[in-house]
Amino acid sequence: MLVDGKWSDNWQPVQKADEKGRFVRQVSGFRNWITPDGSAGPTGEGGFPAEAGRYRLYVAFICPWASRTLMARKLKGLEDVIPVTIVNPTIGDQGWQFGGYDGADEDPLFGFKYLHQLYTKADPHYTGRATVPVLWDMKRNVMVNNESADILRMLDTAFEGLVPSDVRLFPADLADEIEALSPRIYDDLNNGVYKAGFASSQEAHDEAVAGVFDMLDALEDRLTGDYLLGDHLTEVDIRAFVTLIRFDAAYHGLFKANRRQIADYPRLQAYMERIYHLPGIKDTVNMDHITRGYYSIKALNPKGIRPEGPAHITALLDSVGGR
């Protein structure tokens, strides 16, 4: 991680643990918002108006948080408005790096080798981990935001004046339900699999796994329509999908969340497939990057050996020419 702008030690998957060995995730540090007129958003400072070609999104296909911003960009038709840079799926000793793998990009702005260099470009005294996604302002050369939940919201509305869309991921009439369900999905499922995989005690692992499968059971029971809130795709579906699509290929084995697979949940499996088949979504899922990235985490898999399957995920990707 970075300490006062200097790289201090080799990258480690566990950022912080509490007294019971529970994995604790870092809080995002850049929280400005792009808005239609450049006024300040819910957090941070103003000065970031929606403009085509001004902002760049840095992501990793392996990362579910980054991938949900890719999904929003696709669903909102913003591909020509916000260019994307994909980092290398293998997390090396200095964290995320550019280039060096099929489908990974070199840094087009500064020629940096590591993502952490972009962080010190934004703040020469930054202390913390260099995470994805990053939303970068190419006009002012500053980091706008590195919190995926914020980016998801701003992509939903900020660019409507440039690219009108019928898709609304945070509709007003479902706002209360989304606000109630999103934290539960995050804590028990999205971050729950990480709490299981990176637990440093049996107690912490068992607690996390119980939460993961309680949430999967609850989502299976909840799915009576096409999506979690009925027949309208919202951001909670994006939040759920990014974990579901990675679950059987990575979290079930590597993170030891192996009570059941998503394939054992008929409604969740069908739901995951339904979202994957939406136009453009397959372009946000790169299973080669996902498995390469997760199974390269030395603390969990020292030899870097990754499994071939599972077959049902391969079949799903092949059904629409995915990767």
C-alpha contacts under 8 A as a table, 3 or more apart, distances in Angstrom:
res1	aa1	res2	aa2	distance
1	M	7	W	5.81
1	M	8	S	5.92
1	M	9	D	6.28
1	M	10	N	7.43
1	M	11	W	6.45
1	M	94	Q	7.69
1	M	95	G	7.94
1	M	127	T	7.43
1	M	128	G	5.60
1	M	129	R	4.77
1	M	130	A	7.06
2	L	5	G	5.51
2	L	6	K	5.15
2	L	7	W	4.51
2	L	8	S	5.81
2	L	116	H	7.47
2	L	126	Y	6.59
2	L	127	T	4.94
2	L	128	G	5.22
2	L	129	R	6.15
2	L	130	A	7.63
3	V	6	K	5.24
3	V	7	W	6.39
3	V	8	S	6.22
3	V	125	H	7.42
3	V	126	Y	6.59
3	V	127	T	4.34
3	V	128	G	6.52
4	D	124	P	7.20
4	D	125	H	4.14
4	D	126	Y	5.19
4	D	127	T	5.07
5	G	120	T	5.57
5	G	123	D	7.34
5	G	124	P	5.07
5	G	125	H	4.25
5	G	126	Y	4.80
5	G	127	T	6.20
6	K	125	H	7.85
7	W	94	Q	7.61
9	D	93	D	7.93
9	D	94	Q	7.80
10	N	93	D	4.54
10	N	94	Q	5.84
10	N	95	G	7.86
11	W	91	I	7.79
11	W	92	G	6.85
11	W	93	D	4.83
11	W	94	Q	5.56
11	W	95	G	5.48
12	Q	15	Q	7.01
12	Q	93	D	7.96
12	Q	299	A	7.72
13	P	198	F	7.37
13	P	297	I	7.52
13	P	299	A	7.40
14	V	17	A	7.27
14	V	23	F	6.65
14	V	24	V	7.82
14	V	198	F	6.28
15	Q	23	F	7.46
15	Q	24	V	6.64
15	Q	25	R	6.39
15	Q	26	Q	6.84
16	K	23	F	6.11
16	K	24	V	5.05
16	K	25	R	6.82
16	K	26	Q	7.79
17	A	20	K	7.62
17	A	21	G	5.31
17	A	22	R	5.13
17	A	23	F	4.71
17	A	24	V	5.25
17	A	200	S	7.69
18	D	21	G	5.35
18	D	22	R	5.32
18	D	23	F	6.90
18	D	24	V	6.87
19	E	22	R	7.38
20	K	201	S	6.95
20	K	203	E	7.50
20	K	204	A	6.48
21	G	199	A	5.84
21	G	200	S	4.62
21	G	201	S	5.14
21	G	203	E	7.90
21	G	204	A	5.82
22	R	195	K	6.44
22	R	198	F	7.91
22	R	199	A	5.39
22	R	200	S	6.64
22	R	201	S	7.46
22	R	204	A	5.20
22	R	205	H	7.67
23	F	194	Y	7.41
23	F	195	K	5.05
23	F	198	F	5.99
23	F	199	A	5.55
23	F	200	S	7.54
24	V	195	K	7.69
26	Q	128	G	7.86
26	Q	129	R	7.68
28	S	31	R	7.42
28	S	146	N	6.09
28	S	147	E	5.53
29	G	145	N	7.88
29	G	146	N	7.01
29	G	147	E	7.84
30	F	44	G	7.72
30	F	143	M	6.92
30	F	144	V	6.37
30	F	145	N	4.63
30	F	146	N	5.51
30	F	147	E	7.17
31	R	43	T	5.83
31	R	44	G	5.23
31	R	144	V	6.70
31	R	145	N	4.79
31	R	146	N	6.81
31	R	147	E	6.76
31	R	150	D	7.55
32	N	40	A	7.53
32	N	41	G	6.84
32	N	43	T	5.95
32	N	44	G	4.24
32	N	45	E	5.60
32	N	46	G	7.10
32	N	48	F	8.00
32	N	144	V	5.14
32	N	145	N	5.45
33	W	40	A	6.67
33	W	41	G	5.14
33	W	42	P	7.54
33	W	43	T	7.14
33	W	44	G	6.94
33	W	45	E	7.49
33	W	46	G	7.17
33	W	48	F	6.68
33	W	144	V	6.59
33	W	145	N	6.88
33	W	150	D	7.50
33	W	151	I	7.80
33	W	154	M	6.84
34	I	38	G	6.44
34	I	41	G	7.31
34	I	46	G	7.97
34	I	48	F	4.84
34	I	49	P	5.60
34	I	50	A	5.95
34	I	144	V	7.68
34	I	154	M	6.34
34	I	158	A	6.28
35	T	38	G	5.03
35	T	39	S	6.19
35	T	40	A	7.28
35	T	41	G	6.77
35	T	48	F	6.46
35	T	49	P	5.28
35	T	50	A	5.81
35	T	154	M	7.06
35	T	157	T	7.92
35	T	158	A	4.80
35	T	159	F	7.73
36	P	39	S	7.70
36	P	49	P	5.43
36	P	50	A	5.05
36	P	158	A	4.95
36	P	159	F	6.39
36	P	160	E	7.83
36	P	161	G	7.16
37	D	48	F	7.80
37	D	49	P	4.95
37	D	50	A	6.82
38	G	46	G	5.70
38	G	47	G	4.79
38	G	48	F	4.55
38	G	49	P	3.58
38	G	50	A	6.94
39	S	46	G	4.77
39	S	47	G	6.25
39	S	48	F	7.26
39	S	49	P	7.26
40	A	43	T	7.24
40	A	44	G	6.81
40	A	45	E	5.20
40	A	46	G	3.71
40	A	47	G	7.04
40	A	48	F	7.97
41	G	44	G	6.78
41	G	45	E	7.20
41	G	46	G	6.83
48	F	137	D	7.94
48	F	144	V	7.83
50	A	158	A	6.13
50	A	159	F	5.74
51	E	54	R	5.68
51	E	55	Y	7.75
51	E	81	V	7.65
51	E	159	F	7.70
51	E	162	L	7.80
52	A	55	Y	7.57
52	A	80	D	7.66
52	A	81	V	4.50
52	A	82	I	6.77
52	A	162	L	7.60
53	G	56	R	7.62
53	G	80	D	7.63
53	G	81	V	5.23
53	G	82	I	5.78
53	G	83	P	7.06
54	R	81	V	7.96
54	R	82	I	7.35
54	R	137	D	6.02
54	R	138	M	5.46
54	R	139	K	6.05
55	Y	82	I	5.73
55	Y	83	P	7.23
55	Y	135	L	6.65
55	Y	136	W	5.44
55	Y	137	D	4.67
55	Y	138	M	5.65
55	Y	139	K	7.88
56	R	82	I	5.56
56	R	83	P	5.14
56	R	84	V	5.74
56	R	85	T	7.39
56	R	135	L	5.81
56	R	136	W	5.15
56	R	137	D	6.65
56	R	138	M	6.92
57	L	82	I	6.77
57	L	83	P	6.32
57	L	84	V	4.76
57	L	85	T	6.26
57	L	133	P	6.88
57	L	134	V	5.74
57	L	135	L	4.73
57	L	136	W	6.38
58	Y	84	V	5.85
58	Y	85	T	4.84
58	Y	86	I	6.13
58	Y	87	V	7.32
58	Y	132	V	6.55
58	Y	133	P	5.50
58	Y	134	V	4.99
58	Y	135	L	6.45
58	Y	136	W	7.75
59	V	63	C	7.66
59	V	66	A	5.24
59	V	67	S	7.18
59	V	70	L	7.90
59	V	84	V	7.26
59	V	85	T	6.30
59	V	86	I	5.20
59	V	87	V	6.29
59	V	132	V	5.41
59	V	133	P	4.82
59	V	134	V	6.82
60	A	63	C	5.44
60	A	66	A	6.15
60	A	67	S	7.19
60	A	86	I	5.45
60	A	87	V	5.26
60	A	88	N	7.06
60	A	89	P	6.43
60	A	132	V	6.66
60	A	133	P	7.38
61	F	64	P	7.49
61	F	66	A	7.17
61	F	67	S	6.11
61	F	86	I	7.17
61	F	87	V	7.95
61	F	89	P	6.95
61	F	284	T	7.11
61	F	285	V	6.59
61	F	286	N	6.01
61	F	289	H	6.01
61	F	290	I	6.20
62	I	67	S	7.77
62	I	89	P	6.06
62	I	286	N	7.64
62	I	287	M	7.92
62	I	289	H	5.70
62	I	290	I	4.06
62	I	291	T	7.46
62	I	293	G	5.90
62	I	294	Y	7.17
63	C	66	A	5.35
63	C	67	S	6.10
63	C	132	V	7.47
63	C	290	I	7.59
64	P	67	S	4.89
64	P	68	R	6.28
64	P	242	V	5.14
64	P	243	T	6.41
65	W	68	R	5.53
65	W	69	T	7.12
65	W	132	V	7.49
65	W	133	P	6.97
65	W	148	S	5.78
65	W	242	V	7.69
66	A	69	T	5.45
66	A	70	L	6.63
66	A	132	V	5.78
66	A	133	P	4.62
66	A	148	S	6.45
67	S	70	L	4.87
67	S	71	M	6.20
67	S	242	V	6.81
67	S	284	T	6.35
67	S	285	V	7.63
68	R	71	M	4.96
68	R	72	A	6.30
68	R	148	S	7.39
68	R	152	L	7.12
68	R	238	I	5.98
68	R	239	R	6.64
68	R	242	V	6.56
69	T	72	A	5.08
69	T	73	R	6.16
69	T	133	P	7.60
69	T	148	S	6.41
69	T	151	I	6.48
69	T	152	L	5.47
69	T	155	L	7.93
70	L	73	R	5.06
70	L	74	K	6.27
70	L	284	T	5.99
71	M	74	K	5.15
71	M	75	L	6.07
71	M	238	I	7.23
71	M	281	I	6.27
71	M	284	T	6.20
72	A	75	L	5.10
72	A	76	K	5.92
72	A	152	L	6.26
72	A	155	L	6.53
72	A	156	D	7.02
73	R	76	K	5.36
73	R	77	G	6.14
73	R	78	L	5.12
73	R	79	E	6.36
73	R	82	I	7.90
73	R	155	L	6.61
74	K	77	G	5.15
74	K	78	L	6.25
74	K	79	E	6.43
74	K	280	G	6.05
74	K	281	I	7.03
75	L	78	L	7.89
75	L	167	V	7.04
75	L	279	P	7.84
75	L	280	G	7.32
75	L	281	I	7.86
76	K	155	L	7.42
76	K	156	D	6.83
76	K	163	V	7.84
76	K	165	S	6.18
76	K	167	V	6.43
77	G	80	D	7.79
77	G	163	V	7.10
77	G	165	S	7.57
78	L	81	V	5.06
78	L	82	I	6.03
78	L	163	V	7.11
79	E	82	I	5.67
79	E	83	P	6.46
80	D	83	P	6.74
85	T	104	A	7.83
85	T	105	D	5.90
85	T	106	E	7.75
85	T	107	D	7.15
85	T	108	P	7.88
86	I	98	F	7.67
86	I	103	G	7.31
86	I	104	A	5.15
86	I	105	D	5.31
87	V	96	W	6.57
87	V	97	Q	5.91
87	V	98	F	4.91
87	V	99	G	6.51
87	V	104	A	5.15
87	V	105	D	5.95
87	V	106	E	7.68
88	N	91	I	7.41
88	N	96	W	6.60
88	N	97	Q	5.59
88	N	98	F	5.46
88	N	99	G	5.74
88	N	100	G	6.67
88	N	101	Y	5.98
88	N	103	G	7.95
88	N	104	A	5.02
88	N	105	D	7.41
89	P	96	W	7.61
89	P	101	Y	7.72
89	P	104	A	7.60
89	P	289	H	5.29
89	P	290	I	7.00
89	P	292	R	6.42
89	P	293	G	4.58
90	T	96	W	7.28
90	T	97	Q	7.95
90	T	292	R	6.58
90	T	293	G	4.67
90	T	294	Y	7.83
90	T	296	S	6.06
90	T	297	I	7.87
91	I	94	Q	7.56
91	I	95	G	5.00
91	I	96	W	5.20
91	I	97	Q	7.21
91	I	293	G	6.70
91	I	296	S	7.19
91	I	297	I	7.06
92	G	95	G	5.01
92	G	96	W	6.58
92	G	97	Q	7.30
94	Q	97	Q	7.56
94	Q	114	Y	7.07
94	Q	116	H	7.77
95	G	114	Y	7.21
95	G	115	L	7.39
95	G	116	H	7.45
95	G	130	A	7.31
96	W	114	Y	5.97
96	W	115	L	5.51
96	W	116	H	7.49
96	W	130	A	7.60
96	W	131	T	7.77
97	Q	113	K	5.79
97	Q	114	Y	4.20
97	Q	115	L	5.68
98	F	104	A	6.64
98	F	105	D	5.88
98	F	106	E	4.96
98	F	107	D	6.08
98	F	112	F	7.42
98	F	113	K	5.51
98	F	114	Y	5.99
98	F	115	L	7.21
99	G	102	D	7.97
99	G	104	A	4.86
99	G	105	D	4.70
99	G	106	E	4.58
99	G	107	D	7.70
100	G	104	A	6.73
101	Y	104	A	5.33
105	D	108	P	7.97
106	E	111	G	6.93
106	E	112	F	7.86
106	E	113	K	7.75
107	D	110	F	6.27
107	D	111	G	4.93
107	D	112	F	5.69
107	D	113	K	7.23
108	P	111	G	6.02
109	L	112	F	8.00
112	F	115	L	7.23
112	F	117	Q	6.39
112	F	118	L	7.33
113	K	117	Q	7.56
114	Y	117	Q	5.64
114	Y	118	L	7.52
115	L	118	L	5.31
115	L	119	Y	6.87
115	L	130	A	6.40
115	L	131	T	7.91
116	H	119	Y	5.00
116	H	120	T	6.50
116	H	129	R	7.69
116	H	130	A	5.03
117	Q	120	T	5.18
117	Q	121	K	6.12
118	L	121	K	4.91
118	L	122	A	6.32
119	Y	122	A	5.06
119	Y	123	D	6.10
119	Y	124	P	7.69
119	Y	126	Y	6.92
119	Y	130	A	6.48
119	Y	143	M	7.77
120	T	123	D	4.69
120	T	124	P	4.40
120	T	125	H	6.73
120	T	126	Y	6.07
121	K	124	P	6.05
121	K	142	V	7.76
122	A	141	N	7.53
122	A	142	V	5.31
122	A	143	M	5.69
123	D	126	Y	5.21
131	T	134	V	7.39
131	T	146	N	7.30
132	V	146	N	6.63
133	P	146	N	5.57
133	P	147	E	7.02
133	P	148	S	6.27
134	V	143	M	7.17
134	V	144	V	7.68
134	V	145	N	6.05
134	V	146	N	4.53
134	V	147	E	7.62
135	L	143	M	6.19
135	L	144	V	5.48
135	L	145	N	5.26
135	L	146	N	6.24
135	L	151	I	7.66
136	W	141	N	7.06
136	W	142	V	6.06
136	W	143	M	4.57
136	W	144	V	5.46
136	W	145	N	7.30
137	D	140	R	5.70
137	D	141	N	5.37
137	D	142	V	5.39
137	D	143	M	6.07
137	D	144	V	6.21
138	M	141	N	4.89
138	M	142	V	7.22
143	M	146	N	7.71
145	N	150	D	7.59
145	N	151	I	7.12
146	N	151	I	7.75
147	E	150	D	5.51
147	E	151	I	6.39
148	S	151	I	4.96
148	S	152	L	5.96
149	A	152	L	5.17
149	A	153	R	6.49
150	D	153	R	5.21
150	D	154	M	6.25
151	I	154	M	5.14
151	I	155	L	6.01
152	L	155	L	5.44
152	L	156	D	6.45
152	L	235	E	7.68
153	R	156	D	5.20
153	R	157	T	6.92
153	R	169	L	7.84
153	R	170	F	7.26
154	M	157	T	5.51
154	M	158	A	5.26
155	L	158	A	5.82
155	L	159	F	6.71
156	D	159	F	7.54
156	D	160	E	7.87
156	D	168	R	6.43
156	D	169	L	6.16
156	D	170	F	7.25
157	T	160	E	5.59
158	A	161	G	7.64
159	F	162	L	5.32
159	F	163	V	5.94
159	F	164	P	7.53
160	E	163	V	5.05
160	E	164	P	4.56
160	E	165	S	6.66
161	G	164	P	6.09
165	S	168	R	7.64
168	R	171	P	5.57
168	R	234	T	6.96
169	L	233	L	6.72
169	L	234	T	4.15
169	L	235	E	4.94
170	F	174	L	7.08
170	F	175	A	6.21
170	F	178	I	7.51
170	F	234	T	6.05
170	F	235	E	6.30
171	P	174	L	5.53
171	P	175	A	6.04
171	P	234	T	7.71
172	A	175	A	5.01
173	D	176	D	7.68
174	L	177	E	5.40
174	L	178	I	6.11
174	L	229	L	7.95
175	A	178	I	5.10
175	A	179	E	6.04
176	D	179	E	5.13
176	D	180	A	6.20
177	E	180	A	5.10
177	E	181	L	6.12
177	E	229	L	7.89
178	I	181	L	5.24
178	I	182	S	5.74
178	I	235	E	7.64
178	I	236	V	6.43
179	E	182	S	5.61
179	E	183	P	7.15
180	A	183	P	6.62
180	A	184	R	7.44
181	L	184	R	5.41
181	L	185	I	6.34
181	L	236	V	7.26
182	S	185	I	5.20
182	S	186	Y	6.12
182	S	236	V	5.87
182	S	239	R	7.59
183	P	186	Y	5.01
183	P	187	D	5.99
184	R	187	D	5.29
184	R	188	D	5.86
184	R	189	L	7.65
184	R	215	M	7.96
185	I	188	D	5.62
185	I	189	L	5.21
185	I	190	N	6.24
185	I	215	M	7.20
185	I	236	V	7.85
185	I	239	R	7.29
185	I	240	A	6.79
186	Y	189	L	5.63
186	Y	190	N	4.64
186	Y	191	N	5.63
186	Y	192	G	7.39
186	Y	239	R	7.51
187	D	190	N	6.35
187	D	191	N	5.27
187	D	192	G	5.72
188	D	191	N	6.33
188	D	192	G	4.47
188	D	193	V	7.74
188	D	208	A	7.34
188	D	211	G	5.14
188	D	212	V	5.19
188	D	215	M	6.25
189	L	192	G	4.50
189	L	193	V	6.01
189	L	211	G	7.32
189	L	212	V	5.00
189	L	215	M	6.47
189	L	216	L	7.56
189	L	240	A	7.79
189	L	243	T	7.30
190	N	193	V	6.24
190	N	194	Y	7.48
190	N	239	R	7.47
190	N	240	A	7.31
190	N	243	T	5.84
191	N	194	Y	5.18
191	N	195	K	6.19
192	G	195	K	4.94
192	G	196	A	6.20
192	G	208	A	5.63
192	G	209	V	7.19
192	G	211	G	6.77
192	G	212	V	5.64
193	V	196	A	5.00
193	V	197	G	6.11
193	V	208	A	7.12
193	V	209	V	7.19
193	V	212	V	6.57
193	V	251	Y	6.51
193	V	255	F	6.78
193	V	257	A	6.93
194	Y	197	G	4.95
194	Y	198	F	5.78
194	Y	199	A	7.93
194	Y	255	F	7.23
195	K	198	F	5.43
195	K	199	A	5.55
195	K	204	A	7.60
195	K	205	H	6.86
195	K	208	A	5.74
196	A	199	A	5.44
196	A	204	A	7.26
196	A	205	H	4.66
196	A	206	D	7.32
196	A	207	E	7.90
196	A	208	A	5.00
196	A	209	V	5.72
196	A	255	F	6.18
196	A	256	K	7.09
196	A	257	A	6.77
197	G	205	H	7.28
197	G	251	Y	7.55
197	G	254	L	7.13
197	G	255	F	3.85
197	G	256	K	6.35
197	G	257	A	7.58
198	F	205	H	7.91
198	F	255	F	7.46
199	A	202	Q	7.38
199	A	204	A	5.62
199	A	205	H	5.18
200	S	204	A	6.98
200	S	205	H	7.51
201	S	204	A	5.29
201	S	205	H	6.31
202	Q	205	H	5.07
202	Q	206	D	6.05
203	E	206	D	5.26
203	E	207	E	6.12
204	A	207	E	5.17
204	A	208	A	6.18
205	H	208	A	5.17
205	H	209	V	6.13
206	D	209	V	5.18
206	D	210	A	6.13
207	E	210	A	5.26
207	E	211	G	6.40
208	A	211	G	5.10
208	A	212	V	6.24
209	V	212	V	5.02
209	V	213	F	6.34
209	V	257	A	5.90
210	A	213	F	5.48
210	A	214	D	6.02
211	G	214	D	5.10
211	G	215	M	6.16
212	V	215	M	5.32
212	V	216	L	6.28
212	V	257	A	7.92
213	F	216	L	4.81
213	F	217	D	5.93
213	F	259	R	7.78
214	D	217	D	5.15
214	D	218	A	6.16
215	M	218	A	4.93
215	M	219	L	6.09
216	L	219	L	5.11
216	L	220	E	6.10
217	D	220	E	5.13
217	D	221	D	6.30
218	A	221	D	5.17
218	A	222	R	6.08
219	L	222	R	4.87
219	L	223	L	6.20
219	L	228	L	7.51
219	L	268	L	7.41
220	E	223	L	5.55
220	E	265	Y	6.70
220	E	266	P	7.89
220	E	267	R	5.79
220	E	268	L	5.70
221	D	224	T	7.51
222	R	228	L	6.66
223	L	226	D	7.09
223	L	227	Y	6.54
223	L	228	L	5.70
223	L	230	G	7.91
223	L	267	R	6.56
223	L	268	L	7.57
224	T	227	Y	7.85
224	T	228	L	7.92
224	T	230	G	7.23
225	G	228	L	7.11
225	G	229	L	7.64
225	G	230	G	4.84
225	G	231	D	5.77
226	D	230	G	6.17
226	D	231	D	5.22
226	D	232	H	7.71
226	D	271	Y	6.84
226	D	274	R	8.00
227	Y	230	G	5.18
227	Y	231	D	5.54
227	Y	232	H	6.35
227	Y	233	L	5.96
227	Y	237	D	6.71
227	Y	271	Y	7.11
228	L	231	D	7.96
228	L	233	L	7.83
228	L	236	V	7.28
228	L	237	D	6.41
229	L	232	H	6.52
229	L	233	L	7.58
229	L	234	T	7.65
233	L	237	D	6.29
234	T	237	D	5.57
234	T	238	I	6.95
235	E	238	I	4.98
235	E	239	R	6.16
236	V	239	R	4.91
236	V	240	A	6.16
237	D	240	A	5.09
237	D	241	F	5.91
238	I	241	F	5.14
238	I	242	V	6.38
239	R	242	V	5.96
239	R	243	T	7.32
240	A	243	T	5.73
240	A	244	L	6.27
241	F	244	L	4.96
241	F	245	I	5.99
241	F	272	M	6.11
241	F	275	I	7.40
242	V	245	I	5.63
242	V	246	R	6.68
243	T	246	R	5.33
243	T	247	F	5.94
244	L	247	F	5.08
244	L	248	D	7.69
244	L	262	I	6.84
244	L	272	M	6.73
245	I	248	D	7.34
245	I	249	A	7.88
245	I	272	M	6.82
246	R	249	A	5.56
246	R	250	A	5.75
246	R	251	Y	6.73
246	R	290	I	7.46
247	F	250	A	5.50
247	F	251	Y	4.71
247	F	252	H	5.73
247	F	261	Q	7.26
247	F	262	I	6.91
248	D	251	Y	6.25
248	D	252	H	5.18
248	D	253	G	7.50
248	D	261	Q	5.58
248	D	262	I	6.34
248	D	263	A	7.72
248	D	310	P	6.99
248	D	313	I	7.76
249	A	252	H	6.82
249	A	253	G	7.43
249	A	291	T	7.02
249	A	309	G	6.74
249	A	310	P	6.14
249	A	313	I	7.41
250	A	253	G	5.83
250	A	254	L	5.59
250	A	255	F	7.05
250	A	290	I	7.95
250	A	291	T	6.50
250	A	294	Y	6.79
250	A	295	Y	7.78
251	Y	254	L	5.44
251	Y	255	F	4.62
251	Y	256	K	6.59
251	Y	257	A	5.97
251	Y	258	N	7.90
252	H	255	F	6.04
252	H	256	K	5.55
252	H	257	A	4.62
252	H	258	N	4.66
252	H	259	R	7.99
252	H	260	R	7.65
252	H	261	Q	6.61
253	G	256	K	5.06
253	G	257	A	6.69
253	G	258	N	6.37
254	L	257	A	7.96
254	L	294	Y	7.83
254	L	295	Y	7.31
254	L	300	L	7.02
254	L	301	N	7.76
257	A	260	R	7.74
258	N	261	Q	6.81
260	R	263	A	7.99
260	R	264	D	6.23
261	Q	264	D	5.32
261	Q	265	Y	7.39
262	I	265	Y	5.33
262	I	266	P	7.97
262	I	268	L	6.58
262	I	269	Q	5.84
263	A	266	P	6.70
263	A	268	L	7.85
263	A	269	Q	5.56
263	A	312	H	7.88
264	D	269	Q	7.71
265	Y	268	L	5.36
265	Y	269	Q	5.90
266	P	269	Q	5.26
266	P	270	A	6.20
267	R	270	A	5.18
267	R	271	Y	5.97
268	L	271	Y	4.88
268	L	272	M	5.98
269	Q	272	M	5.16
269	Q	273	E	6.25
270	A	273	E	5.11
270	A	274	R	6.05
271	Y	274	R	4.97
271	Y	275	I	6.35
272	M	275	I	5.36
272	M	276	Y	6.18
273	E	276	Y	4.98
273	E	277	H	6.19
273	E	316	L	7.16
274	R	277	H	5.33
274	R	278	L	6.75
275	I	278	L	5.29
275	I	281	I	7.34
276	Y	281	I	5.57
276	Y	282	K	5.92
277	H	281	I	6.77
277	H	282	K	7.04
277	H	320	V	7.23
278	L	281	I	5.76
278	L	282	K	7.89
279	P	282	K	7.64
280	G	283	D	5.56
280	G	284	T	7.37
281	I	284	T	5.36
281	I	285	V	7.02
282	K	285	V	5.31
282	K	286	N	7.85
282	K	317	L	7.60
282	K	320	V	7.44
282	K	322	G	5.64
282	K	323	R	7.90
283	D	286	N	7.25
283	D	322	G	7.18
285	V	322	G	7.53
285	V	323	R	7.14
286	N	289	H	5.45
286	N	290	I	6.24
286	N	322	G	7.44
286	N	323	R	5.19
287	M	290	I	4.74
287	M	291	T	5.99
287	M	323	R	5.79
288	D	291	T	5.54
288	D	292	R	5.85
288	D	323	R	6.64
289	H	292	R	5.06
289	H	293	G	5.80
290	I	293	G	5.26
290	I	294	Y	6.21
291	T	294	Y	5.28
291	T	295	Y	5.79
291	T	306	R	6.86
292	R	295	Y	5.54
292	R	296	S	6.05
292	R	306	R	7.12
293	G	296	S	5.29
293	G	297	I	7.04
294	Y	297	I	5.73
295	Y	298	K	7.81
295	Y	300	L	7.63
295	Y	301	N	6.03
295	Y	304	G	5.65
295	Y	305	I	6.64
295	Y	306	R	5.60
296	S	301	N	6.56
296	S	302	P	7.64
296	S	304	G	4.90
296	S	305	I	7.76
297	I	300	L	5.68
297	I	301	N	5.87
297	I	302	P	7.21
297	I	304	G	7.36
298	K	301	N	4.95
298	K	302	P	4.27
298	K	303	K	7.26
298	K	304	G	6.94
299	A	302	P	6.16
301	N	304	G	5.50
301	N	305	I	7.12
309	G	312	H	7.78
309	G	313	I	7.13
309	G	314	T	6.70
310	P	313	I	5.64
310	P	314	T	6.56
311	A	314	T	5.04
311	A	315	A	6.12
312	H	315	A	5.02
312	H	316	L	6.22
313	I	316	L	5.03
313	I	317	L	6.29
314	T	317	L	5.22
314	T	318	D	6.11
315	A	318	D	5.04
315	A	319	S	6.08
316	L	319	S	5.16
316	L	320	V	7.41
317	L	320	V	6.09
317	L	321	G	6.19
317	L	322	G	4.43
317	L	323	R	6.07
318	D	321	G	4.81
318	D	322	G	5.52
318	D	323	R	7.39
319	S	322	G	7.34
